[in-house]
Amino acid sequence: MRRGLAGPAVGLLLGTPVVTAWLVGDLTGGAARRLAAEGEPLDYAVKPVSLGAVGDRVLVVVAGVLLVVSLVLLIRATATRTLDPRWWSVLVPLVLAGVVLGLAWRIVTAGAIGANIGAGLVVLGGGPVLLILLAVAAVQAFRLRR
């Protein structure tokens, strides 16, 4: 991959989990929301991070623009043969890993009453999937760099 395309690749990889988490939305269940409205504190595997309503919106807009612009630049570079199409075999597993991270973030930050079983399942199931995707990308990148 050429040096000038590293920026769009990084932009694509940084924007993917943020946009995915936004698209998935808060996964706190309806019963937990009702109990929280009555004053019952929710339990979290990981406390959700927020920059406030405006800050969250700005972050998602910036990540979305970064994602779209990066994707357009990489597709254009592929069409003009500036980017070897074989590099998509590295980028696609990394983008899928970003989707897994965004989804996992929403699951582990969902409010619950008691244990968040989904968080445990994400670690047990999502962890190996994430490792496989990263390993595939690393092996492909190593092969293409040779």
N, CA, C and O atoms as a GROMACS GRO file, in nm:
protein
  584
    1MET      N    1   0.086  -0.118   0.000
    1MET     CA    2   0.000   0.000   0.000
    1MET      C    3   0.090   0.123   0.000
    1MET      O    4   0.190   0.129   0.072
    2ARG      N    5   0.053   0.220  -0.080
    2ARG     CA    6   0.133   0.342  -0.090
    2ARG      C    7   0.111   0.429   0.032
    2ARG      O    8   0.006   0.425   0.096
    3ARG      N    9   0.214   0.509   0.063
    3ARG     CA   10   0.209   0.593   0.183
    3ARG      C   11   0.091   0.688   0.184
    3ARG      O   12   0.032   0.711   0.289
    4GLY      N   13   0.056   0.744   0.072
    4GLY     CA   14  -0.053   0.840   0.065
    4GLY      C   15  -0.190   0.780   0.096
    4GLY      O   16  -0.285   0.853   0.122
    5LEU      N   17  -0.200   0.648   0.094
    5LEU     CA   18  -0.327   0.582   0.119
    5LEU      C   19  -0.338   0.530   0.262
    5LEU      O   20  -0.442   0.476   0.300
    6ALA      N   21  -0.233   0.545   0.340
    6ALA     CA   22  -0.239   0.500   0.480
    6ALA      C   23  -0.339   0.583   0.559
    6ALA      O   24  -0.408   0.530   0.646
    7GLY      N   25  -0.347   0.713   0.532
    7GLY     CA   26  -0.441   0.800   0.602
    7GLY      C   27  -0.585   0.759   0.581
    7GLY      O   28  -0.659   0.742   0.678
    8PRO      N   29  -0.629   0.742   0.455
    8PRO     CA   30  -0.766   0.696   0.435
    8PRO      C   31  -0.793   0.557   0.495
    8PRO      O   32  -0.903   0.531   0.543
    9ALA      N   33  -0.693   0.469   0.493
    9ALA     CA   34  -0.712   0.337   0.553
    9ALA      C   35  -0.733   0.350   0.703
    9ALA      O   36  -0.821   0.285   0.760
   10VAL      N   37  -0.653   0.432   0.768
   10VAL     CA   38  -0.669   0.453   0.912
   10VAL      C   39  -0.802   0.521   0.941
   10VAL      O   40  -0.870   0.486   1.038
   11GLY      N   41  -0.842   0.618   0.859
   11GLY     CA   42  -0.971   0.684   0.876
   11GLY      C   43  -1.087   0.586   0.866
   11GLY      O   44  -1.183   0.594   0.943
   12LEU      N   45  -1.078   0.494   0.772
   12LEU     CA   46  -1.180   0.392   0.756
   12LEU      C   47  -1.188   0.304   0.881
   12LEU      O   48  -1.297   0.272   0.929
   13LEU      N   49  -1.072   0.267   0.932
   13LEU     CA   50  -1.068   0.177   1.047
   13LEU      C   51  -1.111   0.246   1.177
   13LEU      O   52  -1.168   0.182   1.264
   14LEU      N   53  -1.085   0.376   1.190
   14LEU     CA   54  -1.126   0.448   1.309
   14LEU      C   55  -1.275   0.484   1.306
   14LEU      O   56  -1.341   0.485   1.411
   15GLY      N   57  -1.326   0.512   1.190
   15GLY     CA   58  -1.467   0.551   1.180
   15GLY      C   59  -1.564   0.435   1.193
   15GLY      O   60  -1.677   0.453   1.238
   16THR      N   61  -1.522   0.316   1.153
   16THR     CA   62  -1.612   0.201   1.151
   16THR      C   63  -1.672   0.166   1.287
   16THR      O   64  -1.794   0.152   1.296
   17PRO      N   65  -1.593   0.151   1.394
   17PRO     CA   66  -1.657   0.113   1.522
   17PRO      C   67  -1.749   0.222   1.577
   17PRO      O   68  -1.851   0.191   1.639
   18VAL      N   69  -1.714   0.348   1.556
   18VAL     CA   70  -1.796   0.457   1.608
   18VAL      C   71  -1.930   0.461   1.536
   18VAL      O   72  -2.035   0.472   1.600
   19VAL      N   73  -1.928   0.451   1.404
   19VAL     CA   74  -2.052   0.453   1.327
   19VAL      C   75  -2.135   0.328   1.355
   19VAL      O   76  -2.257   0.336   1.364
   20THR      N   77  -2.070   0.214   1.369
   20THR     CA   78  -2.143   0.090   1.401
   20THR      C   79  -2.213   0.102   1.535
   20THR      O   80  -2.331   0.068   1.547
   21ALA      N   81  -2.143   0.152   1.636
   21ALA     CA   82  -2.203   0.168   1.769
   21ALA      C   83  -2.322   0.263   1.763
   21ALA      O   84  -2.423   0.240   1.829
   22TRP      N   85  -2.311   0.368   1.684
   22TRP     CA   86  -2.421   0.462   1.671
   22TRP      C   87  -2.540   0.397   1.601
   22TRP      O   88  -2.655   0.415   1.642
   23LEU      N   89  -2.514   0.321   1.495
   23LEU     CA   90  -2.621   0.255   1.422
   23LEU      C   91  -2.693   0.152   1.509
   23LEU      O   92  -2.815   0.138   1.501
   24VAL      N   93  -2.618   0.079   1.590
   24VAL     CA   94  -2.678  -0.022   1.678
   24VAL      C   95  -2.761   0.046   1.786
   24VAL      O   96  -2.871   0.001   1.817
   25GLY      N   97  -2.710   0.153   1.843
   25GLY     CA   98  -2.783   0.225   1.948
   25GLY      C   99  -2.774   0.157   2.083
   25GLY      O  100  -2.713   0.051   2.097
   26ASP      N  101  -2.834   0.219   2.181
   26ASP     CA  102  -2.833   0.168   2.318
   26ASP      C  103  -2.912   0.038   2.325
   26ASP      O  104  -3.026   0.033   2.279
   27LEU      N  105  -2.853  -0.065   2.383
   27LEU     CA  106  -2.918  -0.195   2.392
   27LEU      C  107  -2.977  -0.223   2.530
   27LEU      O  108  -3.009  -0.338   2.561
   28THR      N  109  -2.991  -0.122   2.611
   28THR     CA  110  -3.054  -0.139   2.741
   28THR      C  111  -3.199  -0.183   2.718
   28THR      O  112  -3.272  -0.120   2.642
   29GLY      N  113  -3.239  -0.290   2.784
   29GLY     CA  114  -3.373  -0.346   2.764
   29GLY      C  115  -3.483  -0.257   2.818
   29GLY      O  116  -3.460  -0.170   2.902
   30GLY      N  117  -3.603  -0.280   2.767
   30GLY     CA  118  -3.719  -0.201   2.808
   30GLY      C  119  -3.751  -0.213   2.956
   30GLY      O  120  -3.783  -0.114   3.021
   31ALA      N  121  -3.742  -0.334   3.011
   31ALA     CA  122  -3.770  -0.354   3.153
   31ALA      C  123  -3.667  -0.279   3.238
   31ALA      O  124  -3.702  -0.218   3.340
   32ALA      N  125  -3.542  -0.283   3.197
   32ALA     CA  126  -3.437  -0.211   3.272
   32ALA      C  127  -3.460  -0.060   3.264
   32ALA      O  128  -3.438   0.011   3.362
   33ARG      N  129  -3.505  -0.013   3.149
   33ARG     CA  130  -3.534   0.131   3.135
   33ARG      C  131  -3.649   0.173   3.228
   33ARG      O  132  -3.643   0.278   3.291
   34ARG      N  133  -3.752   0.090   3.235
   34ARG     CA  134  -3.866   0.123   3.322
   34ARG      C  135  -3.822   0.126   3.467
   34ARG      O  136  -3.860   0.217   3.542
   35LEU      N  137  -3.743   0.028   3.508
   35LEU     CA  138  -3.696   0.026   3.647
   35LEU      C  139  -3.603   0.144   3.675
   35LEU      O  140  -3.606   0.200   3.784
   36ALA      N  141  -3.521   0.182   3.577
   36ALA     CA  142  -3.434   0.298   3.596
   36ALA      C  143  -3.516   0.425   3.610
   36ALA      O  144  -3.480   0.514   3.687
   37ALA      N  145  -3.626   0.433   3.535
   37ALA     CA  146  -3.714   0.550   3.545
   37ALA      C  147  -3.779   0.558   3.684
   37ALA      O  148  -3.812   0.666   3.731
   38GLU      N  149  -3.797   0.443   3.748
   38GLU     CA  150  -3.854   0.440   3.883
   38GLU      C  151  -3.749   0.461   3.992
   38GLU      O  152  -3.781   0.462   4.110
   39GLY      N  153  -3.623   0.479   3.951
   39GLY     CA  154  -3.518   0.508   4.049
   39GLY      C  155  -3.424   0.392   4.079
   39GLY      O  156  -3.332   0.408   4.159
   40GLU      N  157  -3.446   0.279   4.019
   40GLU     CA  158  -3.359   0.163   4.040
   40GLU      C  159  -3.229   0.184   3.962
   40GLU      O  160  -3.234   0.209   3.842
   41PRO      N  161  -3.113   0.176   4.028
   41PRO     CA  162  -2.987   0.195   3.954
   41PRO      C  163  -2.958   0.075   3.863
   41PRO      O  164  -2.979  -0.040   3.902
   42LEU      N  165  -2.909   0.104   3.744
   42LEU     CA  166  -2.874  -0.001   3.649
   42LEU      C  167  -2.732  -0.051   3.675
   42LEU      O  168  -2.647   0.024   3.724
   43ASP      N  169  -2.710  -0.175   3.643
   43ASP     CA  170  -2.576  -0.235   3.651
   43ASP      C  171  -2.516  -0.234   3.512
   43ASP      O  172  -2.584  -0.257   3.412
   44TYR      N  173  -2.385  -0.208   3.506
   44TYR     CA  174  -2.314  -0.203   3.378
   44TYR      C  175  -2.190  -0.290   3.386
   44TYR      O  176  -2.117  -0.286   3.485
   45ALA      N  177  -2.166  -0.369   3.281
   45ALA     CA  178  -2.038  -0.440   3.272
   45ALA      C  179  -1.928  -0.337   3.251
   45ALA      O  180  -1.820  -0.346   3.311
   46VAL      N  181  -1.956  -0.238   3.165
   46VAL     CA  182  -1.867  -0.124   3.141
   46VAL      C  183  -1.957  -0.001   3.135
   46VAL      O  184  -2.054   0.001   3.060
   47LYS      N  185  -1.924   0.100   3.213
   47LYS     CA  186  -2.003   0.223   3.210
   47LYS      C  187  -1.992   0.289   3.074
   47LYS      O  188  -1.881   0.305   3.023
   48PRO      N  189  -2.105   0.329   3.014
   48PRO     CA  190  -2.097   0.396   2.884
   48PRO      C  191  -2.029   0.532   2.898
   48PRO      O  192  -2.046   0.602   2.998
   49VAL      N  193  -1.953   0.568   2.797
   49VAL     CA  194  -1.884   0.696   2.794
   49VAL      C  195  -1.965   0.791   2.708
   49VAL      O  196  -2.011   0.754   2.600
   50SER      N  197  -1.983   0.913   2.756
   50SER     CA  198  -2.058   1.011   2.679
   50SER      C  199  -1.987   1.145   2.686
   50SER      O  200  -1.932   1.183   2.789
   51LEU      N  201  -1.990   1.215   2.576
   51LEU     CA  202  -1.936   1.351   2.569
   51LEU      C  203  -2.049   1.453   2.581
   51LEU      O  204  -2.030   1.571   2.554
   52GLY      N  205  -2.166   1.407   2.622
   52GLY     CA  206  -2.284   1.491   2.624
   52GLY      C  207  -2.358   1.475   2.493
   52GLY      O  208  -2.306   1.418   2.397
   53ALA      N  209  -2.480   1.526   2.488
   53ALA     CA  210  -2.562   1.508   2.368
   53ALA      C  211  -2.496   1.569   2.245
   53ALA      O  212  -2.491   1.507   2.139
   54VAL      N  213  -2.445   1.691   2.260
   54VAL     CA  214  -2.382   1.759   2.145
   54VAL      C  215  -2.249   1.692   2.110
   54VAL      O  216  -2.220   1.670   1.992
   55GLY      N  217  -2.170   1.661   2.210
   55GLY     CA  218  -2.040   1.598   2.185
   55GLY      C  219  -2.053   1.463   2.117
   55GLY      O  220  -1.976   1.431   2.026
   56ASP      N  221  -2.151   1.384   2.161
   56ASP     CA  222  -2.174   1.253   2.098
   56ASP      C  223  -2.214   1.270   1.952
   56ASP      O  224  -2.168   1.196   1.865
   57ARG      N  225  -2.300   1.366   1.926
   57ARG     CA  226  -2.346   1.390   1.789
   57ARG      C  227  -2.230   1.435   1.700
   57ARG      O  228  -2.216   1.389   1.587
   58VAL      N  229  -2.147   1.525   1.753
   58VAL     CA  230  -2.032   1.574   1.676
   58VAL      C  231  -1.937   1.457   1.646
   58VAL      O  232  -1.887   1.444   1.534
   59LEU      N  233  -1.912   1.373   1.746
   59LEU     CA  234  -1.823   1.259   1.727
   59LEU      C  235  -1.875   1.166   1.617
   59LEU      O  236  -1.798   1.120   1.532
   60VAL      N  237  -2.004   1.138   1.618
   60VAL     CA  238  -2.061   1.048   1.518
   60VAL      C  239  -2.057   1.111   1.380
   60VAL      O  240  -2.028   1.042   1.281
   61VAL      N  241  -2.086   1.240   1.371
   61VAL     CA  242  -2.082   1.308   1.240
   61VAL      C  243  -1.940   1.306   1.185
   61VAL      O  244  -1.919   1.276   1.067
   62VAL      N  245  -1.842   1.339   1.269
   62VAL     CA  246  -1.702   1.339   1.224
   62VAL      C  247  -1.660   1.198   1.183
   62VAL      O  248  -1.597   1.181   1.079
   63ALA      N  249  -1.694   1.098   1.263
   63ALA     CA  250  -1.659   0.960   1.229
   63ALA      C  251  -1.728   0.916   1.100
   63ALA      O  252  -1.667   0.847   1.018
   64GLY      N  253  -1.853   0.954   1.082
   64GLY     CA  254  -1.925   0.919   0.960
   64GLY      C  255  -1.864   0.982   0.836
   64GLY      O  256  -1.848   0.916   0.734
   65VAL      N  257  -1.831   1.110   0.846
   65VAL     CA  258  -1.768   1.179   0.733
   65VAL      C  259  -1.632   1.116   0.704
   65VAL      O  260  -1.598   1.092   0.589
   66LEU      N  261  -1.554   1.089   0.809
   66LEU     CA  262  -1.424   1.026   0.794
   66LEU      C  263  -1.437   0.890   0.726
   66LEU      O  264  -1.359   0.855   0.638
   67LEU      N  265  -1.536   0.814   0.767
   67LEU     CA  266  -1.559   0.682   0.710
   67LEU      C  267  -1.595   0.690   0.562
   67LEU      O  268  -1.537   0.619   0.480
   68VAL      N  269  -1.688   0.777   0.528
   68VAL     CA  270  -1.733   0.788   0.388
   68VAL      C  271  -1.622   0.842   0.298
   68VAL      O  272  -1.597   0.789   0.190
   69VAL      N  273  -1.555   0.949   0.343
   69VAL     CA  274  -1.448   1.009   0.262
   69VAL      C  275  -1.334   0.908   0.243
   69VAL      O  276  -1.281   0.895   0.132
   70SER      N  277  -1.298   0.838   0.349
   70SER     CA  278  -1.191   0.738   0.338
   70SER      C  279  -1.229   0.627   0.242
   70SER      O  280  -1.148   0.583   0.160
   71LEU      N  281  -1.353   0.581   0.252
   71LEU     CA  282  -1.398   0.475   0.163
   71LEU      C  283  -1.398   0.521   0.017
   71LEU      O  284  -1.356   0.447  -0.071
   72VAL      N  285  -1.444   0.642  -0.008
   72VAL     CA  286  -1.445   0.696  -0.144
   72VAL      C  287  -1.302   0.706  -0.198
   72VAL      O  288  -1.275   0.669  -0.312
   73LEU      N  289  -1.211   0.757  -0.115
   73LEU     CA  290  -1.071   0.771  -0.160
   73LEU      C  291  -1.008   0.636  -0.190
   73LEU      O  292  -0.934   0.621  -0.288
   74LEU      N  293  -1.037   0.536  -0.107
   74LEU     CA  294  -0.979   0.404  -0.129
   74LEU      C  295  -1.040   0.336  -0.252
   74LEU      O  296  -0.969   0.268  -0.327
   75ILE      N  297  -1.168   0.354  -0.274
   75ILE     CA  298  -1.231   0.296  -0.394
   75ILE      C  299  -1.177   0.365  -0.519
   75ILE      O  300  -1.148   0.299  -0.619
   76ARG      N  301  -1.164   0.498  -0.512
   76ARG     CA  302  -1.109   0.570  -0.628
   76ARG      C  303  -0.965   0.527  -0.655
   76ARG      O  304  -0.926   0.510  -0.770
   77ALA      N  305  -0.887   0.510  -0.548
   77ALA     CA  306  -0.748   0.466  -0.566
   77ALA      C  307  -0.743   0.326  -0.628
   77ALA      O  308  -0.654   0.296  -0.707
   78THR      N  309  -0.837   0.242  -0.592
   78THR     CA  310  -0.842   0.107  -0.651
   78THR      C  311  -0.880   0.116  -0.799
   78THR      O  312  -0.823   0.047  -0.883
   79ALA      N  313  -0.977   0.202  -0.830
   79ALA     CA  314  -1.022   0.216  -0.970
   79ALA      C  315  -0.913   0.275  -1.059
   79ALA      O  316  -0.903   0.239  -1.176
   80THR      N  317  -0.830   0.364  -1.004
   80THR     CA  318  -0.722   0.425  -1.082
   80THR      C  319  -0.592   0.346  -1.071
   80THR      O  320  -0.487   0.389  -1.121
   81ARG      N  321  -0.599   0.231  -1.007
   81ARG     CA  322  -0.485   0.140  -0.990
   81ARG      C  323  -0.372   0.199  -0.906
   81ARG      O  324  -0.257   0.156  -0.916
   82THR      N  325  -0.405   0.297  -0.823
   82THR     CA  326  -0.308   0.349  -0.727
   82THR      C  327  -0.298   0.253  -0.608
   82THR      O  328  -0.193   0.240  -0.546
   83LEU      N  329  -0.409   0.188  -0.579
   83LEU     CA  330  -0.414   0.088  -0.471
   83LEU      C  331  -0.434  -0.049  -0.535
   83LEU      O  332  -0.529  -0.072  -0.609
   84ASP      N  333  -0.342  -0.139  -0.504
   84ASP     CA  334  -0.352  -0.276  -0.552
   84ASP      C  335  -0.480  -0.338  -0.492
   84ASP      O  336  -0.496  -0.337  -0.370
   85PRO      N  337  -0.569  -0.391  -0.573
   85PRO     CA  338  -0.695  -0.447  -0.520
   85PRO      C  339  -0.675  -0.558  -0.418
   85PRO      O  340  -0.764  -0.586  -0.337
   86ARG      N  341  -0.558  -0.622  -0.420
   86ARG     CA  342  -0.532  -0.727  -0.322
   86ARG      C  343  -0.528  -0.674  -0.180
   86ARG      O  344  -0.544  -0.751  -0.085
   87TRP      N  345  -0.505  -0.542  -0.161
   87TRP     CA  346  -0.503  -0.483  -0.027
   87TRP      C  347  -0.641  -0.484   0.038
   87TRP      O  348  -0.652  -0.468   0.160
   88TRP      N  349  -0.745  -0.501  -0.041
   88TRP     CA  350  -0.878  -0.513   0.019
   88TRP      C  351  -0.890  -0.640   0.102
   88TRP      O  352  -0.975  -0.648   0.191
   89SER      N  353  -0.806  -0.740   0.073
   89SER     CA  354  -0.807  -0.862   0.156
   89SER      C  355  -0.749  -0.835   0.294
   89SER      O  356  -0.764  -0.917   0.385
   90VAL      N  357  -0.684  -0.722   0.312
   90VAL     CA  358  -0.638  -0.677   0.444
   90VAL      C  359  -0.742  -0.583   0.505
   90VAL      O  360  -0.775  -0.594   0.623
   91LEU      N  361  -0.794  -0.491   0.424
   91LEU     CA  362  -0.887  -0.390   0.474
   91LEU      C  363  -1.021  -0.448   0.518
   91LEU      O  364  -1.076  -0.407   0.620
   92VAL      N  365  -1.074  -0.543   0.442
   92VAL     CA  366  -1.207  -0.596   0.475
   92VAL      C  367  -1.209  -0.666   0.611
   92VAL      O  368  -1.300  -0.640   0.690
   93PRO      N  369  -1.113  -0.754   0.644
   93PRO     CA  370  -1.116  -0.812   0.778
   93PRO      C  371  -1.099  -0.706   0.889
   93PRO      O  372  -1.156  -0.720   0.997
   94LEU      N  373  -1.021  -0.602   0.861
   94LEU     CA  374  -1.005  -0.497   0.961
   94LEU      C  375  -1.134  -0.417   0.980
   94LEU      O  376  -1.167  -0.378   1.092
   95VAL      N  377  -1.205  -0.392   0.872
   95VAL     CA  378  -1.334  -0.322   0.882
   95VAL      C  379  -1.433  -0.411   0.958
   95VAL      O  380  -1.508  -0.362   1.042
   96LEU      N  381  -1.435  -0.540   0.928
   96LEU     CA  382  -1.523  -0.631   1.001
   96LEU      C  383  -1.487  -0.636   1.149
   96LEU      O  384  -1.576  -0.646   1.234
   97ALA      N  385  -1.359  -0.628   1.180
   97ALA     CA  386  -1.317  -0.621   1.320
   97ALA      C  387  -1.370  -0.494   1.385
   97ALA      O  388  -1.410  -0.496   1.502
   98GLY      N  389  -1.373  -0.383   1.312
   98GLY     CA  390  -1.430  -0.259   1.363
   98GLY      C  391  -1.579  -0.271   1.388
   98GLY      O  392  -1.630  -0.216   1.486
   99VAL      N  393  -1.649  -0.343   1.302
   99VAL     CA  394  -1.792  -0.367   1.322
   99VAL      C  395  -1.813  -0.450   1.449
   99VAL      O  396  -1.901  -0.420   1.529
  100VAL      N  397  -1.730  -0.554   1.467
  100VAL     CA  398  -1.740  -0.637   1.587
  100VAL      C  399  -1.714  -0.552   1.711
  100VAL      O  400  -1.785  -0.566   1.811
  101LEU      N  401  -1.615  -0.463   1.706
  101LEU     CA  402  -1.585  -0.377   1.821
  101LEU      C  403  -1.701  -0.282   1.852
  101LEU      O  404  -1.736  -0.263   1.968
  102GLY      N  405  -1.760  -0.223   1.749
  102GLY     CA  406  -1.873  -0.132   1.770
  102GLY      C  407  -1.992  -0.204   1.831
  102GLY      O  408  -2.056  -0.152   1.923
  103LEU      N  409  -2.022  -0.323   1.781
  103LEU     CA  410  -2.132  -0.402   1.835
  103LEU      C  411  -2.100  -0.446   1.978
  103LEU      O  412  -2.186  -0.438   2.066
  104ALA      N  413  -1.978  -0.492   2.001
  104ALA     CA  414  -1.938  -0.535   2.135
  104ALA      C  415  -1.948  -0.420   2.235
  104ALA      O  416  -1.989  -0.440   2.349
  105TRP      N  417  -1.910  -0.300   2.193
  105TRP     CA  418  -1.918  -0.184   2.281
  105TRP      C  419  -2.062  -0.160   2.326
  105TRP      O  420  -2.087  -0.135   2.444
  106ARG      N  421  -2.154  -0.169   2.234
  106ARG     CA  422  -2.295  -0.147   2.269
  106ARG      C  423  -2.348  -0.257   2.361
  106ARG      O  424  -2.432  -0.230   2.448
  107ILE      N  425  -2.302  -0.378   2.343
  107ILE     CA  426  -2.350  -0.489   2.426
  107ILE      C  427  -2.295  -0.476   2.568
  107ILE      O  428  -2.370  -0.491   2.664
  108VAL      N  429  -2.165  -0.449   2.582
  108VAL     CA  430  -2.107  -0.444   2.717
  108VAL      C  431  -2.145  -0.317   2.792
  108VAL      O  432  -2.132  -0.312   2.914
  109THR      N  433  -2.193  -0.214   2.722
  109THR     CA  434  -2.234  -0.092   2.790
  109THR      C  435  -2.385  -0.083   2.809
  109THR      O  436  -2.436   0.021   2.851
  110ALA      N  437  -2.456  -0.190   2.779
  110ALA     CA  438  -2.601  -0.190   2.799
  110ALA      C  439  -2.631  -0.199   2.948
  110ALA      O  440  -2.570  -0.277   3.020
  111GLY      N  441  -2.726  -0.117   2.993
  111GLY     CA  442  -2.767  -0.122   3.132
  111GLY      C  443  -2.853  -0.244   3.157
  111GLY      O  444  -2.930  -0.286   3.071
  112ALA      N  445  -2.839  -0.302   3.276
  112ALA     CA  446  -2.916  -0.422   3.310
  112ALA      C  447  -2.948  -0.418   3.459
  112ALA      O  448  -2.888  -0.343   3.536
  113ILE      N  449  -3.041  -0.500   3.497
  113ILE     CA  450  -3.069  -0.523   3.638
  113ILE      C  451  -3.008  -0.659   3.667
  113ILE      O  452  -3.060  -0.761   3.623
  114GLY      N  453  -2.899  -0.661   3.741
  114GLY     CA  454  -2.826  -0.785   3.765
  114GLY      C  455  -2.715  -0.800   3.663
  114GLY      O  456  -2.658  -0.702   3.616
  115ALA      N  457  -2.684  -0.925   3.631
  115ALA     CA  458  -2.571  -0.954   3.542
  115ALA      C  459  -2.605  -0.924   3.396
  115ALA      O  460  -2.718  -0.946   3.352
  116ASN      N  461  -2.508  -0.875   3.324
  116ASN     CA  462  -2.520  -0.854   3.180
  116ASN      C  463  -2.460  -0.976   3.112
  116ASN      O  464  -2.340  -0.981   3.086
  117ILE      N  465  -2.544  -1.074   3.085
  117ILE     CA  466  -2.497  -1.200   3.028
  117ILE      C  467  -2.440  -1.178   2.889
  117ILE      O  468  -2.348  -1.248   2.847
  118GLY      N  469  -2.495  -1.081   2.816
  118GLY     CA  470  -2.446  -1.052   2.682
  118GLY      C  471  -2.300  -1.011   2.682
  118GLY      O  472  -2.226  -1.043   2.589
  119ALA      N  473  -2.258  -0.940   2.787
  119ALA     CA  474  -2.117  -0.898   2.795
  119ALA      C  475  -2.025  -1.019   2.803
  119ALA      O  476  -1.920  -1.022   2.738
  120GLY      N  477  -2.063  -1.117   2.880
  120GLY     CA  478  -1.983  -1.239   2.889
  120GLY      C  479  -1.978  -1.314   2.758
  120GLY      O  480  -1.874  -1.367   2.719
  121LEU      N  481  -2.092  -1.319   2.691
  121LEU     CA  482  -2.097  -1.388   2.562
  121LEU      C  483  -2.014  -1.315   2.457
  121LEU      O  484  -1.953  -1.379   2.371
  122VAL      N  485  -2.011  -1.182   2.464
  122VAL     CA  486  -1.928  -1.105   2.370
  122VAL      C  487  -1.781  -1.138   2.390
  122VAL      O  488  -1.707  -1.155   2.293
  123VAL      N  489  -1.740  -1.147   2.515
  123VAL     CA  490  -1.599  -1.179   2.542
  123VAL      C  491  -1.567  -1.320   2.494
  123VAL      O  492  -1.464  -1.343   2.431
  124LEU      N  493  -1.656  -1.415   2.525
  124LEU     CA  494  -1.630  -1.554   2.487
  124LEU      C  495  -1.640  -1.579   2.337
  124LEU      O  496  -1.560  -1.653   2.280
  125GLY      N  497  -1.738  -1.516   2.272
  125GLY     CA  498  -1.758  -1.540   2.130
  125GLY      C  499  -1.692  -1.436   2.041
  125GLY      O  500  -1.634  -1.470   1.937
  126GLY      N  501  -1.701  -1.310   2.082
  126GLY     CA  502  -1.647  -1.203   2.000
  126GLY      C  503  -1.496  -1.194   2.004
  126GLY      O  504  -1.432  -1.156   1.905
  127GLY      N  505  -1.438  -1.230   2.118
  127GLY     CA  506  -1.291  -1.225   2.130
  127GLY      C  507  -1.221  -1.312   2.026
  127GLY      O  508  -1.134  -1.263   1.955
  128PRO      N  509  -1.257  -1.439   2.017
  128PRO     CA  510  -1.194  -1.524   1.915
  128PRO      C  511  -1.221  -1.477   1.772
  128PRO      O  512  -1.132  -1.485   1.687
  129VAL      N  513  -1.342  -1.429   1.745
  129VAL     CA  514  -1.373  -1.378   1.611
  129VAL      C  515  -1.283  -1.260   1.579
  129VAL      O  516  -1.229  -1.250   1.469
  130LEU      N  517  -1.268  -1.171   1.676
  130LEU     CA  518  -1.181  -1.054   1.657
  130LEU      C  519  -1.036  -1.097   1.632
  130LEU      O  520  -0.970  -1.043   1.544
  131LEU      N  521  -0.988  -1.192   1.710
  131LEU     CA  522  -0.850  -1.241   1.690
  131LEU      C  523  -0.831  -1.305   1.553
  131LEU      O  524  -0.728  -1.285   1.489
  132ILE      N  525  -0.930  -1.380   1.508
  132ILE     CA  526  -0.920  -1.443   1.375
  132ILE      C  527  -0.916  -1.336   1.266
  132ILE      O  528  -0.834  -1.345   1.174
  133LEU      N  529  -1.003  -1.236   1.276
  133LEU     CA  530  -1.004  -1.129   1.175
  133LEU      C  531  -0.871  -1.054   1.172
  133LEU      O  532  -0.818  -1.025   1.065
  134LEU      N  533  -0.818  -1.024   1.289
  134LEU     CA  534  -0.688  -0.954   1.295
  134LEU      C  535  -0.574  -1.040   1.243
  134LEU      O  536  -0.483  -0.991   1.177
  135ALA      N  537  -0.580  -1.170   1.272
  135ALA     CA  538  -0.476  -1.261   1.222
  135ALA      C  539  -0.482  -1.272   1.070
  135ALA      O  540  -0.378  -1.272   1.004
  136VAL      N  541  -0.601  -1.282   1.014
  136VAL     CA  542  -0.616  -1.290   0.869
  136VAL      C  543  -0.559  -1.164   0.805
  136VAL      O  544  -0.487  -1.172   0.706
  137ALA      N  545  -0.593  -1.048   0.861
  137ALA     CA  546  -0.542  -0.922   0.806
  137ALA      C  547  -0.391  -0.915   0.816
  137ALA      O  548  -0.324  -0.871   0.722
  138ALA      N  549  -0.335  -0.958   0.929
  138ALA     CA  550  -0.190  -0.953   0.947
  138ALA      C  551  -0.118  -1.045   0.850
  138ALA      O  552  -0.016  -1.007   0.792
  139VAL      N  553  -0.170  -1.165   0.831
  139VAL     CA  554  -0.108  -1.261   0.739
  139VAL      C  555  -0.115  -1.207   0.596
  139VAL      O  556  -0.016  -1.213   0.523
  140GLN      N  557  -0.229  -1.155   0.558
  140GLN     CA  558  -0.243  -1.100   0.423
  140GLN      C  559  -0.150  -0.980   0.402
  140GLN      O  560  -0.088  -0.968   0.297
  141ALA      N  561  -0.140  -0.893   0.501
  141ALA     CA  562  -0.051  -0.776   0.489
  141ALA      C  563   0.094  -0.822   0.476
  141ALA      O  564   0.170  -0.767   0.397
  142PHE      N  565   0.131  -0.922   0.554
  142PHE     CA  566   0.268  -0.975   0.545
  142PHE      C  567   0.294  -1.034   0.406
  142PHE      O  568   0.401  -1.011   0.349
  143ARG      N  569   0.198  -1.108   0.353
  143ARG     CA  570   0.215  -1.168   0.221
  143ARG      C  571   0.226  -1.062   0.113
  143ARG      O  572   0.306  -1.075   0.020
  144LEU      N  573   0.145  -0.955   0.125
  144LEU     CA  574   0.148  -0.851   0.022
  144LEU      C  575   0.272  -0.763   0.032
  144LEU      O  576   0.316  -0.708  -0.070
  145ARG      N  577   0.329  -0.748   0.150
  145ARG     CA  578   0.448  -0.666   0.165
  145ARG      C  579   0.572  -0.735   0.108
  145ARG      O  580   0.669  -0.668   0.071
  146ARG      N  581   0.570  -0.868   0.099
  146ARG     CA  582   0.686  -0.940   0.046
  146ARG      C  583   0.700  -0.920  -0.100
  146ARG      O  584   0.793  -0.974  -0.161
   0.00000   0.00000   0.00000
